[in-house]
């Protein structure tokens, strides 16, 4: 195996970071608010539709807020710290 192959393999694995769901937003606006909170905390995030939908119906579509797996705990703390507890939806 060439010496560079190990370096390339290392970088490829780093680029393939597992994303996990940190929150479920009711719509794009809420998802973008959460994404702003995470960005302010220095945490990279991505949005993904939580359900199949018509391409023109994106505004009302629930969104998954995804973060790198190693940032999950920090992301949860950032959202809890910067979100009004009354705004959080209970699972109960």
PyMOL Python script that loads the backbone (N, CA, C, O; Angstrom):
from pymol import cmd

cmd.read_pdbstr("""\
ATOM      1  N   UNK A   1       0.853  -1.175   0.000  1.00  0.00           N
ATOM      2  CA  UNK A   1       0.000   0.000   0.000  1.00  0.00           C
ATOM      3  C   UNK A   1       0.896   1.233   0.000  1.00  0.00           C
ATOM      4  O   UNK A   1       1.826   1.310   0.803  1.00  0.00           O
ATOM      5  N   UNK A   2       0.637   2.206  -0.886  1.00  0.00           N
ATOM      6  CA  UNK A   2       1.434   3.424  -0.917  1.00  0.00           C
ATOM      7  C   UNK A   2       1.269   4.199   0.383  1.00  0.00           C
ATOM      8  O   UNK A   2       0.238   4.106   1.049  1.00  0.00           O
ATOM      9  N   UNK A   3       2.294   4.961   0.733  1.00  0.00           N
ATOM     10  CA  UNK A   3       2.283   5.709   1.983  1.00  0.00           C
ATOM     11  C   UNK A   3       1.113   6.710   2.024  1.00  0.00           C
ATOM     12  O   UNK A   3       0.514   6.912   3.080  1.00  0.00           O
ATOM     13  N   UNK A   4       0.790   7.326   0.900  1.00  0.00           N
ATOM     14  CA  UNK A   4      -0.277   8.311   0.859  1.00  0.00           C
ATOM     15  C   UNK A   4      -1.663   7.688   1.063  1.00  0.00           C
ATOM     16  O   UNK A   4      -2.602   8.397   1.425  1.00  0.00           O
ATOM     17  N   UNK A   5      -1.806   6.395   0.840  1.00  0.00           N
ATOM     18  CA  UNK A   5      -3.116   5.751   0.952  1.00  0.00           C
ATOM     19  C   UNK A   5      -3.659   5.844   2.372  1.00  0.00           C
ATOM     20  O   UNK A   5      -4.860   6.044   2.550  1.00  0.00           O
ATOM     21  N   UNK A   6      -2.813   5.705   3.384  1.00  0.00           N
ATOM     22  CA  UNK A   6      -3.247   5.816   4.773  1.00  0.00           C
ATOM     23  C   UNK A   6      -3.745   7.211   5.088  1.00  0.00           C
ATOM     24  O   UNK A   6      -4.749   7.363   5.784  1.00  0.00           O
ATOM     25  N   UNK A   7      -3.069   8.227   4.593  1.00  0.00           N
ATOM     26  CA  UNK A   7      -3.475   9.608   4.813  1.00  0.00           C
ATOM     27  C   UNK A   7      -4.821   9.869   4.144  1.00  0.00           C
ATOM     28  O   UNK A   7      -5.707  10.479   4.742  1.00  0.00           O
ATOM     29  N   UNK A   8      -4.973   9.410   2.911  1.00  0.00           N
ATOM     30  CA  UNK A   8      -6.226   9.609   2.186  1.00  0.00           C
ATOM     31  C   UNK A   8      -7.364   8.899   2.907  1.00  0.00           C
ATOM     32  O   UNK A   8      -8.461   9.445   3.022  1.00  0.00           O
ATOM     33  N   UNK A   9      -7.115   7.695   3.389  1.00  0.00           N
ATOM     34  CA  UNK A   9      -8.124   6.931   4.103  1.00  0.00           C
ATOM     35  C   UNK A   9      -8.543   7.659   5.369  1.00  0.00           C
ATOM     36  O   UNK A   9      -9.733   7.718   5.681  1.00  0.00           O
ATOM     37  N   UNK A  10      -7.590   8.210   6.100  1.00  0.00           N
ATOM     38  CA  UNK A  10      -7.858   8.951   7.329  1.00  0.00           C
ATOM     39  C   UNK A  10      -8.759  10.146   7.032  1.00  0.00           C
ATOM     40  O   UNK A  10      -9.747  10.364   7.733  1.00  0.00           O
ATOM     41  N   UNK A  11      -8.433  10.909   6.014  1.00  0.00           N
ATOM     42  CA  UNK A  11      -9.206  12.108   5.670  1.00  0.00           C
ATOM     43  C   UNK A  11     -10.601  11.742   5.182  1.00  0.00           C
ATOM     44  O   UNK A  11     -11.567  12.450   5.469  1.00  0.00           O
ATOM     45  N   UNK A  12     -10.711  10.644   4.448  1.00  0.00           N
ATOM     46  CA  UNK A  12     -12.012  10.196   3.952  1.00  0.00           C
ATOM     47  C   UNK A  12     -12.918   9.839   5.134  1.00  0.00           C
ATOM     48  O   UNK A  12     -14.093  10.208   5.148  1.00  0.00           O
ATOM     49  N   UNK A  13     -12.380   9.128   6.120  1.00  0.00           N
ATOM     50  CA  UNK A  13     -13.167   8.739   7.285  1.00  0.00           C
ATOM     51  C   UNK A  13     -13.610   9.962   8.065  1.00  0.00           C
ATOM     52  O   UNK A  13     -14.738   9.994   8.556  1.00  0.00           O
ATOM     53  N   UNK A  14     -12.757  10.972   8.194  1.00  0.00           N
ATOM     54  CA  UNK A  14     -13.111  12.192   8.911  1.00  0.00           C
ATOM     55  C   UNK A  14     -14.240  12.929   8.189  1.00  0.00           C
ATOM     56  O   UNK A  14     -15.103  13.529   8.830  1.00  0.00           O
ATOM     57  N   UNK A  15     -14.232  12.884   6.874  1.00  0.00           N
ATOM     58  CA  UNK A  15     -15.259  13.565   6.094  1.00  0.00           C
ATOM     59  C   UNK A  15     -16.599  12.842   6.192  1.00  0.00           C
ATOM     60  O   UNK A  15     -17.640  13.432   5.904  1.00  0.00           O
ATOM     61  N   UNK A  16     -16.586  11.596   6.587  1.00  0.00           N
ATOM     62  CA  UNK A  16     -17.804  10.806   6.666  1.00  0.00           C
ATOM     63  C   UNK A  16     -18.385  10.812   8.090  1.00  0.00           C
ATOM     64  O   UNK A  16     -18.857   9.780   8.566  1.00  0.00           O
ATOM     65  N   UNK A  17     -18.353  11.947   8.757  1.00  0.00           N
ATOM     66  CA  UNK A  17     -18.856  12.063  10.120  1.00  0.00           C
ATOM     67  C   UNK A  17     -20.340  11.712  10.153  1.00  0.00           C
ATOM     68  O   UNK A  17     -21.121  12.173   9.321  1.00  0.00           O
ATOM     69  N   UNK A  18     -20.706  10.901  11.113  1.00  0.00           N
ATOM     70  CA  UNK A  18     -22.095  10.483  11.291  1.00  0.00           C
ATOM     71  C   UNK A  18     -22.917  11.640  11.840  1.00  0.00           C
ATOM     72  O   UNK A  18     -22.559  12.222  12.863  1.00  0.00           O
ATOM     73  N   UNK A  19     -24.016  11.979  11.171  1.00  0.00           N
ATOM     74  CA  UNK A  19     -24.918  13.006  11.666  1.00  0.00           C
ATOM     75  C   UNK A  19     -26.045  12.343  12.440  1.00  0.00           C
ATOM     76  O   UNK A  19     -26.549  11.291  12.048  1.00  0.00           O
ATOM     77  N   UNK A  20     -26.435  12.970  13.546  1.00  0.00           N
ATOM     78  CA  UNK A  20     -27.520  12.460  14.375  1.00  0.00           C
ATOM     79  C   UNK A  20     -28.543  13.566  14.595  1.00  0.00           C
ATOM     80  O   UNK A  20     -28.217  14.751  14.519  1.00  0.00           O
ATOM     81  N   UNK A  21     -29.768  13.172  14.868  1.00  0.00           N
ATOM     82  CA  UNK A  21     -30.836  14.147  15.066  1.00  0.00           C
ATOM     83  C   UNK A  21     -30.779  14.699  16.479  1.00  0.00           C
ATOM     84  O   UNK A  21     -30.785  13.944  17.451  1.00  0.00           O
ATOM     85  N   UNK A  22     -30.722  16.028  16.588  1.00  0.00           N
ATOM     86  CA  UNK A  22     -30.727  16.682  17.897  1.00  0.00           C
ATOM     87  C   UNK A  22     -32.098  17.264  18.212  1.00  0.00           C
ATOM     88  O   UNK A  22     -32.447  17.438  19.380  1.00  0.00           O
ATOM     89  N   UNK A  23     -32.875  17.564  17.178  1.00  0.00           N
ATOM     90  CA  UNK A  23     -34.200  18.147  17.398  1.00  0.00           C
ATOM     91  C   UNK A  23     -35.096  17.888  16.196  1.00  0.00           C
ATOM     92  O   UNK A  23     -34.630  17.553  15.106  1.00  0.00           O
ATOM     93  N   UNK A  24     -36.399  18.052  16.426  1.00  0.00           N
ATOM     94  CA  UNK A  24     -37.384  17.975  15.361  1.00  0.00           C
ATOM     95  C   UNK A  24     -38.156  19.284  15.392  1.00  0.00           C
ATOM     96  O   UNK A  24     -38.825  19.599  16.377  1.00  0.00           O
ATOM     97  N   UNK A  25     -38.060  20.033  14.320  1.00  0.00           N
ATOM     98  CA  UNK A  25     -38.741  21.323  14.222  1.00  0.00           C
ATOM     99  C   UNK A  25     -40.048  21.149  13.474  1.00  0.00           C
ATOM    100  O   UNK A  25     -40.154  20.321  12.569  1.00  0.00           O
ATOM    101  N   UNK A  26     -41.045  21.937  13.858  1.00  0.00           N
ATOM    102  CA  UNK A  26     -42.357  21.833  13.218  1.00  0.00           C
ATOM    103  C   UNK A  26     -42.357  22.332  11.782  1.00  0.00           C
ATOM    104  O   UNK A  26     -43.155  21.878  10.962  1.00  0.00           O
ATOM    105  N   UNK A  27     -41.445  23.284  11.474  1.00  0.00           N
ATOM    106  CA  UNK A  27     -41.392  23.850  10.128  1.00  0.00           C
ATOM    107  C   UNK A  27     -40.004  24.424   9.856  1.00  0.00           C
ATOM    108  O   UNK A  27     -39.130  24.395  10.722  1.00  0.00           O
ATOM    109  N   UNK A  28     -39.811  24.942   8.652  1.00  0.00           N
ATOM    110  CA  UNK A  28     -38.520  25.489   8.246  1.00  0.00           C
ATOM    111  C   UNK A  28     -38.096  26.645   9.154  1.00  0.00           C
ATOM    112  O   UNK A  28     -36.933  26.727   9.549  1.00  0.00           O
ATOM    113  N   UNK A  29     -39.030  27.535   9.486  1.00  0.00           N
ATOM    114  CA  UNK A  29     -38.697  28.707  10.308  1.00  0.00           C
ATOM    115  C   UNK A  29     -38.138  28.283  11.663  1.00  0.00           C
ATOM    116  O   UNK A  29     -37.125  28.822  12.111  1.00  0.00           O
ATOM    117  N   UNK A  30     -38.784  27.327  12.316  1.00  0.00           N
ATOM    118  CA  UNK A  30     -38.307  26.846  13.609  1.00  0.00           C
ATOM    119  C   UNK A  30     -36.956  26.143  13.456  1.00  0.00           C
ATOM    120  O   UNK A  30     -36.067  26.308  14.290  1.00  0.00           O
ATOM    121  N   UNK A  31     -36.810  25.363  12.389  1.00  0.00           N
ATOM    122  CA  UNK A  31     -35.548  24.657  12.142  1.00  0.00           C
ATOM    123  C   UNK A  31     -34.407  25.651  11.951  1.00  0.00           C
ATOM    124  O   UNK A  31     -33.305  25.444  12.460  1.00  0.00           O
ATOM    125  N   UNK A  32     -34.674  26.736  11.210  1.00  0.00           N
ATOM    126  CA  UNK A  32     -33.637  27.746  10.993  1.00  0.00           C
ATOM    127  C   UNK A  32     -33.294  28.482  12.279  1.00  0.00           C
ATOM    128  O   UNK A  32     -32.141  28.873  12.467  1.00  0.00           O
ATOM    129  N   UNK A  33     -34.270  28.685  13.179  1.00  0.00           N
ATOM    130  CA  UNK A  33     -33.989  29.290  14.482  1.00  0.00           C
ATOM    131  C   UNK A  33     -33.042  28.393  15.285  1.00  0.00           C
ATOM    132  O   UNK A  33     -32.080  28.870  15.888  1.00  0.00           O
ATOM    133  N   UNK A  34     -33.329  27.091  15.282  1.00  0.00           N
ATOM    134  CA  UNK A  34     -32.463  26.146  15.994  1.00  0.00           C
ATOM    135  C   UNK A  34     -31.075  26.109  15.362  1.00  0.00           C
ATOM    136  O   UNK A  34     -30.068  26.030  16.065  1.00  0.00           O
ATOM    137  N   UNK A  35     -31.030  26.167  14.044  1.00  0.00           N
ATOM    138  CA  UNK A  35     -29.753  26.156  13.343  1.00  0.00           C
ATOM    139  C   UNK A  35     -28.941  27.408  13.709  1.00  0.00           C
ATOM    140  O   UNK A  35     -27.720  27.325  13.848  1.00  0.00           O
ATOM    141  N   UNK A  36     -29.591  28.548  13.864  1.00  0.00           N
ATOM    142  CA  UNK A  36     -28.910  29.777  14.271  1.00  0.00           C
ATOM    143  C   UNK A  36     -28.334  29.636  15.678  1.00  0.00           C
ATOM    144  O   UNK A  36     -27.200  30.043  15.930  1.00  0.00           O
ATOM    145  N   UNK A  37     -29.112  29.060  16.595  1.00  0.00           N
ATOM    146  CA  UNK A  37     -28.633  28.831  17.964  1.00  0.00           C
ATOM    147  C   UNK A  37     -27.387  27.953  17.933  1.00  0.00           C
ATOM    148  O   UNK A  37     -26.400  28.247  18.608  1.00  0.00           O
ATOM    149  N   UNK A  38     -27.431  26.881  17.156  1.00  0.00           N
ATOM    150  CA  UNK A  38     -26.292  25.969  17.069  1.00  0.00           C
ATOM    151  C   UNK A  38     -25.086  26.663  16.446  1.00  0.00           C
ATOM    152  O   UNK A  38     -23.957  26.478  16.900  1.00  0.00           O
ATOM    153  N   UNK A  39     -25.322  27.456  15.417  1.00  0.00           N
ATOM    154  CA  UNK A  39     -24.241  28.179  14.753  1.00  0.00           C
ATOM    155  C   UNK A  39     -23.571  29.136  15.736  1.00  0.00           C
ATOM    156  O   UNK A  39     -22.345  29.242  15.753  1.00  0.00           O
ATOM    157  N   UNK A  40     -24.362  29.835  16.553  1.00  0.00           N
ATOM    158  CA  UNK A  40     -23.813  30.751  17.554  1.00  0.00           C
ATOM    159  C   UNK A  40     -22.964  30.016  18.582  1.00  0.00           C
ATOM    160  O   UNK A  40     -22.043  30.591  19.162  1.00  0.00           O
ATOM    161  N   UNK A  41     -23.278  28.741  18.806  1.00  0.00           N
ATOM    162  CA  UNK A  41     -22.511  27.916  19.742  1.00  0.00           C
ATOM    163  C   UNK A  41     -21.321  27.238  19.054  1.00  0.00           C
ATOM    164  O   UNK A  41     -20.585  26.478  19.684  1.00  0.00           O
ATOM    165  N   UNK A  42     -21.140  27.516  17.767  1.00  0.00           N
ATOM    166  CA  UNK A  42     -20.021  26.937  17.035  1.00  0.00           C
ATOM    167  C   UNK A  42     -20.247  25.502  16.595  1.00  0.00           C
ATOM    168  O   UNK A  42     -19.292  24.763  16.352  1.00  0.00           O
ATOM    169  N   UNK A  43     -21.505  25.109  16.495  1.00  0.00           N
ATOM    170  CA  UNK A  43     -21.847  23.731  16.118  1.00  0.00           C
ATOM    171  C   UNK A  43     -22.452  23.728  14.720  1.00  0.00           C
ATOM    172  O   UNK A  43     -23.438  24.415  14.457  1.00  0.00           O
ATOM    173  N   UNK A  44     -21.851  22.951  13.833  1.00  0.00           N
ATOM    174  CA  UNK A  44     -22.340  22.815  12.459  1.00  0.00           C
ATOM    175  C   UNK A  44     -23.598  21.957  12.484  1.00  0.00           C
ATOM    176  O   UNK A  44     -23.667  20.966  13.211  1.00  0.00           O
ATOM    177  N   UNK A  45     -24.592  22.342  11.686  1.00  0.00           N
ATOM    178  CA  UNK A  45     -25.822  21.553  11.630  1.00  0.00           C
ATOM    179  C   UNK A  45     -26.363  21.534  10.209  1.00  0.00           C
ATOM    180  O   UNK A  45     -26.013  22.366   9.372  1.00  0.00           O
ATOM    181  N   UNK A  46     -27.223  20.563   9.969  1.00  0.00           N
ATOM    182  CA  UNK A  46     -27.893  20.431   8.676  1.00  0.00           C
ATOM    183  C   UNK A  46     -29.370  20.188   8.923  1.00  0.00           C
ATOM    184  O   UNK A  46     -29.759  19.670   9.969  1.00  0.00           O
ATOM    185  N   UNK A  47     -30.180  20.564   7.960  1.00  0.00           N
ATOM    186  CA  UNK A  47     -31.616  20.315   8.034  1.00  0.00           C
ATOM    187  C   UNK A  47     -31.988  19.254   7.018  1.00  0.00           C
ATOM    188  O   UNK A  47     -31.394  19.160   5.943  1.00  0.00           O
ATOM    189  N   UNK A  48     -32.990  18.452   7.380  1.00  0.00           N
ATOM    190  CA  UNK A  48     -33.468  17.394   6.490  1.00  0.00           C
ATOM    191  C   UNK A  48     -34.963  17.230   6.728  1.00  0.00           C
ATOM    192  O   UNK A  48     -35.400  17.188   7.878  1.00  0.00           O
ATOM    193  N   UNK A  49     -35.757  17.136   5.662  1.00  0.00           N
ATOM    194  CA  UNK A  49     -37.196  16.929   5.861  1.00  0.00           C
ATOM    195  C   UNK A  49     -37.448  15.662   6.686  1.00  0.00           C
ATOM    196  O   UNK A  49     -36.810  14.631   6.472  1.00  0.00           O
ATOM    197  N   UNK A  50     -38.381  15.757   7.622  1.00  0.00           N
ATOM    198  CA  UNK A  50     -38.684  14.615   8.483  1.00  0.00           C
ATOM    199  C   UNK A  50     -39.700  13.669   7.851  1.00  0.00           C
ATOM    200  O   UNK A  50     -39.841  12.521   8.272  1.00  0.00           O
ATOM    201  N   UNK A  51     -40.402  14.164   6.837  1.00  0.00           N
ATOM    202  CA  UNK A  51     -41.415  13.353   6.162  1.00  0.00           C
ATOM    203  C   UNK A  51     -41.313  13.582   4.664  1.00  0.00           C
ATOM    204  O   UNK A  51     -40.765  14.592   4.223  1.00  0.00           O
ATOM    205  N   UNK A  52     -41.836  12.656   3.883  1.00  0.00           N
ATOM    206  CA  UNK A  52     -41.915  12.864   2.445  1.00  0.00           C
ATOM    207  C   UNK A  52     -42.930  13.976   2.194  1.00  0.00           C
ATOM    208  O   UNK A  52     -43.963  14.050   2.860  1.00  0.00           O
ATOM    209  N   UNK A  53     -42.625  14.833   1.231  1.00  0.00           N
ATOM    210  CA  UNK A  53     -43.506  15.961   0.967  1.00  0.00           C
ATOM    211  C   UNK A  53     -43.411  16.390  -0.488  1.00  0.00           C
ATOM    212  O   UNK A  53     -42.480  16.024  -1.205  1.00  0.00           O
ATOM    213  N   UNK A  54     -44.372  17.155  -0.894  1.00  0.00           N
ATOM    214  CA  UNK A  54     -44.353  17.735  -2.231  1.00  0.00           C
ATOM    215  C   UNK A  54     -43.273  18.816  -2.246  1.00  0.00           C
ATOM    216  O   UNK A  54     -43.170  19.571  -1.280  1.00  0.00           O
ATOM    217  N   UNK A  55     -42.468  18.920  -3.296  1.00  0.00           N
ATOM    218  CA  UNK A  55     -41.370  19.890  -3.329  1.00  0.00           C
ATOM    219  C   UNK A  55     -41.782  21.334  -3.066  1.00  0.00           C
ATOM    220  O   UNK A  55     -40.977  22.114  -2.558  1.00  0.00           O
ATOM    221  N   UNK A  56     -43.007  21.704  -3.395  1.00  0.00           N
ATOM    222  CA  UNK A  56     -43.453  23.083  -3.169  1.00  0.00           C
ATOM    223  C   UNK A  56     -44.082  23.262  -1.800  1.00  0.00           C
ATOM    224  O   UNK A  56     -44.520  24.368  -1.484  1.00  0.00           O
ATOM    225  N   UNK A  57     -44.147  22.241  -0.981  1.00  0.00           N
ATOM    226  CA  UNK A  57     -44.781  22.327   0.332  1.00  0.00           C
ATOM    227  C   UNK A  57     -43.753  22.342   1.459  1.00  0.00           C
ATOM    228  O   UNK A  57     -44.027  21.842   2.550  1.00  0.00           O
ATOM    229  N   UNK A  58     -42.586  22.905   1.211  1.00  0.00           N
ATOM    230  CA  UNK A  58     -41.503  22.835   2.197  1.00  0.00           C
ATOM    231  C   UNK A  58     -41.742  23.683   3.443  1.00  0.00           C
ATOM    232  O   UNK A  58     -41.230  23.338   4.509  1.00  0.00           O
ATOM    233  N   UNK A  59     -42.490  24.766   3.355  1.00  0.00           N
ATOM    234  CA  UNK A  59     -42.671  25.651   4.505  1.00  0.00           C
ATOM    235  C   UNK A  59     -43.363  24.967   5.675  1.00  0.00           C
ATOM    236  O   UNK A  59     -43.068  25.287   6.827  1.00  0.00           O
ATOM    237  N   UNK A  60     -44.257  24.054   5.418  1.00  0.00           N
ATOM    238  CA  UNK A  60     -45.014  23.418   6.488  1.00  0.00           C
ATOM    239  C   UNK A  60     -44.486  22.034   6.851  1.00  0.00           C
ATOM    240  O   UNK A  60     -45.120  21.306   7.614  1.00  0.00           O
ATOM    241  N   UNK A  61     -43.356  21.678   6.320  1.00  0.00           N
ATOM    242  CA  UNK A  61     -42.819  20.346   6.528  1.00  0.00           C
ATOM    243  C   UNK A  61     -41.951  20.287   7.783  1.00  0.00           C
ATOM    244  O   UNK A  61     -41.042  21.103   7.938  1.00  0.00           O
ATOM    245  N   UNK A  62     -42.216  19.334   8.684  1.00  0.00           N
ATOM    246  CA  UNK A  62     -41.327  19.172   9.834  1.00  0.00           C
ATOM    247  C   UNK A  62     -39.903  18.895   9.355  1.00  0.00           C
ATOM    248  O   UNK A  62     -39.693  18.241   8.334  1.00  0.00           O
ATOM    249  N   UNK A  63     -38.936  19.403  10.108  1.00  0.00           N
ATOM    250  CA  UNK A  63     -37.529  19.275   9.732  1.00  0.00           C
ATOM    251  C   UNK A  63     -36.729  18.620  10.843  1.00  0.00           C
ATOM    252  O   UNK A  63     -36.904  18.942  12.018  1.00  0.00           O
ATOM    253  N   UNK A  64     -35.854  17.705  10.472  1.00  0.00           N
ATOM    254  CA  UNK A  64     -34.886  17.151  11.408  1.00  0.00           C
ATOM    255  C   UNK A  64     -33.704  18.112  11.457  1.00  0.00           C
ATOM    256  O   UNK A  64     -33.234  18.578  10.419  1.00  0.00           O
ATOM    257  N   UNK A  65     -33.227  18.407  12.658  1.00  0.00           N
ATOM    258  CA  UNK A  65     -32.015  19.202  12.818  1.00  0.00           C
ATOM    259  C   UNK A  65     -30.917  18.206  13.177  1.00  0.00           C
ATOM    260  O   UNK A  65     -30.969  17.552  14.219  1.00  0.00           O
ATOM    261  N   UNK A  66     -29.921  18.103  12.298  1.00  0.00           N
ATOM    262  CA  UNK A  66     -28.857  17.108  12.436  1.00  0.00           C
ATOM    263  C   UNK A  66     -27.535  17.775  12.792  1.00  0.00           C
ATOM    264  O   UNK A  66     -27.216  18.857  12.300  1.00  0.00           O
ATOM    265  N   UNK A  67     -26.769  17.109  13.658  1.00  0.00           N
ATOM    266  CA  UNK A  67     -25.439  17.587  14.045  1.00  0.00           C
ATOM    267  C   UNK A  67     -24.476  16.407  14.025  1.00  0.00           C
ATOM    268  O   UNK A  67     -24.906  15.255  14.076  1.00  0.00           O
ATOM    269  N   UNK A  68     -23.167  16.686  13.950  1.00  0.00           N
ATOM    270  CA  UNK A  68     -22.207  15.589  14.055  1.00  0.00           C
ATOM    271  C   UNK A  68     -22.383  14.863  15.393  1.00  0.00           C
ATOM    272  O   UNK A  68     -22.641  15.489  16.422  1.00  0.00           O
ATOM    273  N   UNK A  69     -22.242  13.553  15.361  1.00  0.00           N
ATOM    274  CA  UNK A  69     -22.475  12.736  16.557  1.00  0.00           C
ATOM    275  C   UNK A  69     -21.670  13.219  17.761  1.00  0.00           C
ATOM    276  O   UNK A  69     -22.166  13.215  18.888  1.00  0.00           O
ATOM    277  N   UNK A  70     -20.426  13.634  17.519  1.00  0.00           N
ATOM    278  CA  UNK A  70     -19.585  14.078  18.637  1.00  0.00           C
ATOM    279  C   UNK A  70     -20.017  15.430  19.211  1.00  0.00           C
ATOM    280  O   UNK A  70     -19.534  15.830  20.270  1.00  0.00           O
ATOM    281  N   UNK A  71     -20.917  16.135  18.527  1.00  0.00           N
ATOM    282  CA  UNK A  71     -21.410  17.435  18.999  1.00  0.00           C
ATOM    283  C   UNK A  71     -22.805  17.347  19.610  1.00  0.00           C
ATOM    284  O   UNK A  71     -23.370  18.367  20.005  1.00  0.00           O
ATOM    285  N   UNK A  72     -23.366  16.147  19.693  1.00  0.00           N
ATOM    286  CA  UNK A  72     -24.751  15.980  20.129  1.00  0.00           C
ATOM    287  C   UNK A  72     -25.007  16.580  21.509  1.00  0.00           C
ATOM    288  O   UNK A  72     -25.941  17.364  21.673  1.00  0.00           O
ATOM    289  N   UNK A  73     -24.204  16.229  22.491  1.00  0.00           N
ATOM    290  CA  UNK A  73     -24.431  16.714  23.853  1.00  0.00           C
ATOM    291  C   UNK A  73     -24.300  18.231  23.934  1.00  0.00           C
ATOM    292  O   UNK A  73     -25.119  18.887  24.577  1.00  0.00           O
ATOM    293  N   UNK A  74     -23.288  18.794  23.293  1.00  0.00           N
ATOM    294  CA  UNK A  74     -23.107  20.245  23.279  1.00  0.00           C
ATOM    295  C   UNK A  74     -24.284  20.926  22.587  1.00  0.00           C
ATOM    296  O   UNK A  74     -24.726  21.991  23.017  1.00  0.00           O
ATOM    297  N   UNK A  75     -24.788  20.320  21.527  1.00  0.00           N
ATOM    298  CA  UNK A  75     -25.921  20.884  20.799  1.00  0.00           C
ATOM    299  C   UNK A  75     -27.178  20.882  21.667  1.00  0.00           C
ATOM    300  O   UNK A  75     -27.931  21.856  21.680  1.00  0.00           O
ATOM    301  N   UNK A  76     -27.399  19.791  22.387  1.00  0.00           N
ATOM    302  CA  UNK A  76     -28.557  19.719  23.283  1.00  0.00           C
ATOM    303  C   UNK A  76     -28.474  20.813  24.344  1.00  0.00           C
ATOM    304  O   UNK A  76     -29.471  21.475  24.632  1.00  0.00           O
ATOM    305  N   UNK A  77     -27.292  21.006  24.926  1.00  0.00           N
ATOM    306  CA  UNK A  77     -27.106  22.035  25.949  1.00  0.00           C
ATOM    307  C   UNK A  77     -27.327  23.430  25.366  1.00  0.00           C
ATOM    308  O   UNK A  77     -27.961  24.272  26.003  1.00  0.00           O
ATOM    309  N   UNK A  78     -26.813  23.682  24.163  1.00  0.00           N
ATOM    310  CA  UNK A  78     -26.966  24.993  23.522  1.00  0.00           C
ATOM    311  C   UNK A  78     -28.436  25.300  23.273  1.00  0.00           C
ATOM    312  O   UNK A  78     -28.893  26.414  23.529  1.00  0.00           O
ATOM    313  N   UNK A  79     -29.175  24.317  22.775  1.00  0.00           N
ATOM    314  CA  UNK A  79     -30.600  24.521  22.497  1.00  0.00           C
ATOM    315  C   UNK A  79     -31.362  24.766  23.795  1.00  0.00           C
ATOM    316  O   UNK A  79     -32.197  25.668  23.865  1.00  0.00           O
ATOM    317  N   UNK A  80     -31.075  23.962  24.828  1.00  0.00           N
ATOM    318  CA  UNK A  80     -31.754  24.127  26.114  1.00  0.00           C
ATOM    319  C   UNK A  80     -31.445  25.479  26.734  1.00  0.00           C
ATOM    320  O   UNK A  80     -32.332  26.116  27.302  1.00  0.00           O
ATOM    321  N   UNK A  81     -30.200  25.927  26.634  1.00  0.00           N
ATOM    322  CA  UNK A  81     -29.779  27.182  27.255  1.00  0.00           C
ATOM    323  C   UNK A  81     -30.371  28.401  26.549  1.00  0.00           C
ATOM    324  O   UNK A  81     -30.625  29.420  27.191  1.00  0.00           O
ATOM    325  N   UNK A  82     -30.591  28.311  25.248  1.00  0.00           N
ATOM    326  CA  UNK A  82     -31.028  29.480  24.485  1.00  0.00           C
ATOM    327  C   UNK A  82     -32.469  29.397  23.997  1.00  0.00           C
ATOM    328  O   UNK A  82     -32.888  30.186  23.150  1.00  0.00           O
ATOM    329  N   UNK A  83     -33.222  28.450  24.527  1.00  0.00           N
ATOM    330  CA  UNK A  83     -34.615  28.285  24.134  1.00  0.00           C
ATOM    331  C   UNK A  83     -35.484  28.487  25.365  1.00  0.00           C
ATOM    332  O   UNK A  83     -35.175  27.968  26.437  1.00  0.00           O
ATOM    333  N   UNK A  84     -36.557  29.232  25.217  1.00  0.00           N
ATOM    334  CA  UNK A  84     -37.531  29.431  26.291  1.00  0.00           C
ATOM    335  C   UNK A  84     -38.183  28.088  26.594  1.00  0.00           C
ATOM    336  O   UNK A  84     -38.703  27.444  25.682  1.00  0.00           O
ATOM    337  N   UNK A  85     -38.167  27.641  27.872  1.00  0.00           N
ATOM    338  CA  UNK A  85     -38.747  26.329  28.194  1.00  0.00           C
ATOM    339  C   UNK A  85     -40.207  26.200  27.750  1.00  0.00           C
ATOM    340  O   UNK A  85     -40.662  25.096  27.449  1.00  0.00           O
ATOM    341  N   UNK A  86     -40.950  27.325  27.704  1.00  0.00           N
ATOM    342  CA  UNK A  86     -42.350  27.267  27.271  1.00  0.00           C
ATOM    343  C   UNK A  86     -42.482  26.942  25.795  1.00  0.00           C
ATOM    344  O   UNK A  86     -43.530  26.473  25.351  1.00  0.00           O
ATOM    345  N   UNK A  87     -41.410  27.194  25.021  1.00  0.00           N
ATOM    346  CA  UNK A  87     -41.453  26.934  23.586  1.00  0.00           C
ATOM    347  C   UNK A  87     -41.170  25.480  23.252  1.00  0.00           C
ATOM    348  O   UNK A  87     -41.517  25.009  22.168  1.00  0.00           O
ATOM    349  N   UNK A  88     -40.540  24.768  24.179  1.00  0.00           N
ATOM    350  CA  UNK A  88     -40.190  23.375  23.915  1.00  0.00           C
ATOM    351  C   UNK A  88     -41.452  22.513  23.944  1.00  0.00           C
ATOM    352  O   UNK A  88     -42.321  22.682  24.800  1.00  0.00           O
ATOM    353  N   UNK A  89     -41.530  21.590  22.994  1.00  0.00           N
ATOM    354  CA  UNK A  89     -42.665  20.683  22.927  1.00  0.00           C
ATOM    355  C   UNK A  89     -42.350  19.450  23.759  1.00  0.00           C
ATOM    356  O   UNK A  89     -41.304  18.826  23.579  1.00  0.00           O
ATOM    357  N   UNK A  90     -43.230  19.105  24.646  1.00  0.00           N
ATOM    358  CA  UNK A  90     -43.033  17.949  25.517  1.00  0.00           C
ATOM    359  C   UNK A  90     -43.370  16.675  24.768  1.00  0.00           C
ATOM    360  O   UNK A  90     -44.269  16.654  23.928  1.00  0.00           O
ATOM    361  N   UNK A  91     -42.642  15.611  25.080  1.00  0.00           N
ATOM    362  CA  UNK A  91     -42.932  14.302  24.490  1.00  0.00           C
ATOM    363  C   UNK A  91     -44.042  13.586  25.252  1.00  0.00           C
ATOM    364  O   UNK A  91     -44.554  12.562  24.799  1.00  0.00           O
ATOM    365  N   UNK A  92     -44.414  14.132  26.419  1.00  0.00           N
ATOM    366  CA  UNK A  92     -45.411  13.472  27.275  1.00  0.00           C
ATOM    367  C   UNK A  92     -46.807  13.564  26.708  1.00  0.00           C
ATOM    368  O   UNK A  92     -47.753  13.058  27.312  1.00  0.00           O
TER     369      UNK A  92
END
""", "prot")
cmd.dss("prot")
cmd.show_as("cartoon", "prot")
cmd.util.cbc("prot")
cmd.orient("prot")
